[in-house]
């Protein structure tokens, strides 16, 4: 019964997201599989956090969307998430759900909060940061960068990242209580989400500024993630060739999860 409820709930949410063009067809299928596992092998705590991330991120992606069209042309992936993006954002969390189902431990919950806080913080920072009036600065050198450049940070983006992480932490307290899980301090869980999310988001920026694969447009000369820009194929510019945006998301999520676990352990 629980697996059936998870499948129906995931199909309903993913289908609506596909209709609203927040997900591609492959992204919808991946979201159905993921949502079913989150609820079937977990409970409202795991599924609710995933839902909170997905709904909040989808809504923010539509915020002043017409102003983001030019920036999206520089990204490897657009706001309409495919299966790769879905698994990059929620795949680690799904693994933790399964680990908890097989061998229940409190550490899986803290890691999960940090992982989901990271993907939420990073997404919120990107969506809000690109709307900032002032250009971002390099997370490494502090120099000004063009809006949307990998490795750039801004005050609005950082505040958004903090808000996203804190929301995941605070919601985890409520969802744990609703699921009948062991009680934890509201402040502790909120802090784990806040610091885990911020740490993961800054790790994402650091990786983007150093080892993420970046290409150069042969027409305008701009450094971009996309394989095509200005209607022409781009050429390799820097970074590790295998380190695309999905790999950066996964690596930063692991770091954010570890930070949240350390906060919980202390």
C-alpha positions in Angstrom: 0.0 0.0 0.0 2.8 2.5 0.9 4.6 1.9 -2.4 1.3 2.4 -4.3 0.6 5.6 -2.5 4.2 6.8 -3.3 3.8 5.9 -6.9 0.4 7.8 -7.2 1.7 10.8 -5.4 4.9 10.9 -7.5 3.0 10.5 -10.7 0.6 13.3 -9.8 3.4 15.8 -8.9 5.7 14.8 -11.8 2.9 14.8 -14.3 1.9 18.3 -13.2 5.6 19.4 -13.5 5.8 18.0 -17.0 2.6 19.8 -18.0 4.0 23.0 -16.6 7.3 22.4 -18.5 9.4 22.2 -15.3 10.4 18.6 -16.3 11.2 17.0 -19.6 9.7 13.6 -20.3 12.8 11.8 -19.1 12.8 14.0 -16.1 9.2 13.1 -15.4 10.0 9.4 -15.5 13.0 9.8 -13.2 10.9 11.9 -10.8 8.2 9.2 -10.7 10.8 6.5 -9.9 12.5 8.6 -7.3 9.3 9.8 -5.6 8.0 6.2 -5.4 11.2 5.0 -3.7 11.3 8.0 -1.3 7.8 7.3 0.0 7.8 3.5 -0.4 11.1 2.8 1.3 10.9 5.9 3.6 8.0 7.9 4.9 6.6 11.5 4.9 9.9 12.9 6.2 11.9 11.7 3.2 9.2 12.3 0.6 8.2 15.7 2.1 11.7 17.1 2.0 12.0 16.0 -1.7 8.7 17.6 -2.5 9.6 20.8 -0.7 12.8 21.1 -2.7 11.1 20.3 -6.0 8.1 22.6 -5.6 10.1 25.6 -4.2 12.8 25.3 -6.9 10.2 25.0 -9.7 8.4 28.1 -8.5 11.6 30.1 -8.3 12.7 29.0 -11.8 9.6 30.8 -13.1 10.4 34.0 -11.3 11.0 36.7 -14.0 11.7 33.8 -16.4 11.8 36.1 -19.4 14.8 37.9 -17.9 16.7 34.6 -17.6 16.5 33.4 -21.2 19.9 34.9 -22.2 21.6 33.3 -19.2 20.1 29.9 -19.8 21.7 29.9 -23.2 25.1 29.8 -21.4 24.1 26.8 -19.2 24.7 23.2 -20.0 21.1 22.4 -18.8 18.0 24.7 -18.9 15.3 25.2 -16.3 13.4 22.3 -17.7 15.1 19.4 -15.7 15.9 16.2 -17.5 16.6 12.8 -15.9 20.2 13.6 -15.3 19.4 16.7 -13.4 16.7 14.9 -11.4 19.1 12.2 -10.3 21.9 14.7 -9.7 19.7 16.6 -7.3 17.8 13.7 -5.7 19.9 10.6 -6.4 22.1 10.8 -3.3 19.0 11.4 -1.1 17.4 8.3 -2.7 20.5 6.2 -1.8 20.2 7.4 1.8 16.5 6.5 1.9 17.4 2.9 0.8 20.3 2.7 3.2 18.0 3.7 6.0 15.5 1.1 5.0 18.1 -1.6 5.0 20.1 -0.5 8.1 18.3 2.3 10.0 20.8 4.8 11.6 20.4 8.4 12.6 23.4 9.4 10.5 21.4 8.8 7.3 18.8 11.4 8.4 21.5 14.1 9.0 23.3 13.3 5.8 19.9 13.5 4.0 19.1 16.9 5.5 22.5 18.2 4.4 22.3 16.8 0.9 18.8 18.2 0.3 19.7 21.5 1.9 22.6 21.8 -0.5 20.6 21.3 -3.7 17.9 23.6 -2.3 20.4 26.3 -1.3 22.3 26.1 -4.6 19.1 26.3 -6.7 17.7 29.2 -4.7 21.0 31.0 -4.9 21.1 30.6 -8.7 17.5 31.6 -9.3 17.7 34.7 -7.0 21.3 35.6 -7.6 20.8 35.9 -11.4 18.2 38.6 -10.7 20.5 40.7 -8.6 21.2 44.2 -9.9 24.9 44.1 -9.0 27.2 41.6 -10.8 28.5 38.6 -8.7 32.0 38.3 -7.5 34.4 35.3 -7.8 34.3 33.1 -4.8 38.0 32.7 -5.1 39.4 36.2 -6.0 36.5 38.6 -5.2 36.7 40.2 -8.7 33.5 41.1 -10.5 32.1 38.5 -13.0 29.4 38.5 -15.6 26.0 37.5 -14.2 25.5 33.7 -14.4 29.3 32.8 -14.4 30.2 29.6 -12.6 32.0 30.4 -9.4 30.3 33.7 -8.9 28.5 34.7 -5.6 26.4 37.6 -4.6 24.7 38.9 -1.4 21.2 38.1 -2.6 22.2 34.7 -3.8 23.9 33.9 -0.5 20.9 35.1 1.5 18.7 32.9 -0.7 21.0 29.9 -0.1 20.8 30.5 3.6 17.0 30.7 3.5 16.7 27.5 1.4 19.0 25.5 3.7 17.2 26.8 6.9 13.8 25.9 5.4 14.9 22.3 4.7 16.2 22.0 8.3 13.1 23.5 9.9 10.8 21.4 7.7 12.7 18.2 8.6 11.8 18.8 12.3 8.1 19.1 11.5 8.2 16.1 9.1 10.1 13.9 11.5 7.5 14.6 14.2 4.6 13.9 11.7 6.3 10.6 10.8 6.7 9.5 14.4 10.5 9.5 14.2 12.8 10.2 17.2 12.6 13.8 18.4 15.4 16.2 17.8 15.9 19.9 18.6 14.3 22.3 16.2 17.3 24.6 16.5 19.7 21.7 15.8 18.0 20.6 12.7 17.5 24.1 11.4 21.2 24.8 12.0 22.2 21.6 10.3 20.2 22.6 7.2 21.4 26.2 7.2 25.1 25.4 7.6 25.0 22.2 5.4 23.2 24.1 2.7 25.5 27.1 2.8 28.6 24.9 2.8 27.4 22.8 -0.1 26.4 25.9 -2.1 29.8 27.5 -1.6 31.5 24.2 -2.5 29.5 24.2 -5.7 30.7 27.7 -6.5 34.3 26.7 -5.6 34.2 23.7 -7.9 32.6 25.9 -10.6 35.5 28.3 -10.4 38.2 25.7 -10.5 37.6 22.2 -11.9 34.1 22.3 -13.6 34.4 21.8 -17.3 33.9 25.1 -19.1 33.7 25.8 -22.8 34.4 28.9 -24.9 32.1 30.4 -27.5 33.9 30.7 -30.8 31.7 33.7 -31.8 31.5 36.0 -28.7 34.4 34.5 -26.8 32.4 34.0 -23.6 33.1 31.2 -21.2 30.0 29.0 -20.9 28.9 25.6 -19.7 26.9 24.9 -22.9 28.1 22.8 -25.8 26.6 25.4 -28.2 26.4 29.2 -28.0 25.6 31.9 -30.5 24.4 29.1 -32.8 27.8 27.4 -33.0 29.6 24.5 -31.2 31.8 25.7 -28.3 35.3 24.5 -27.6 36.9 23.2 -24.4 38.4 26.0 -22.3 39.3 24.7 -18.8 38.5 22.3 -16.0 38.2 18.5 -15.8 36.5 17.3 -18.9 34.3 14.9 -17.0 33.3 17.4 -14.3 30.0 18.7 -15.8 27.3 20.6 -13.8 25.6 17.4 -12.7 28.9 16.0 -11.3 29.5 19.3 -9.5 26.0 19.2 -7.9 26.6 15.6 -6.7 30.1 16.4 -5.2 28.8 19.6 -3.4 25.8 17.7 -2.1 28.1 15.1 -0.4 30.1 17.9 1.2 26.9 19.6 2.5 25.7 16.3 3.8 28.9 15.8 5.8 28.7 19.3 7.3 25.1 18.6 8.4 26.2 15.3 9.9 29.0 17.0 11.8 26.6 19.6 13.2 24.2 16.8 14.3 27.0 14.9 15.9 28.3 17.9 17.9 
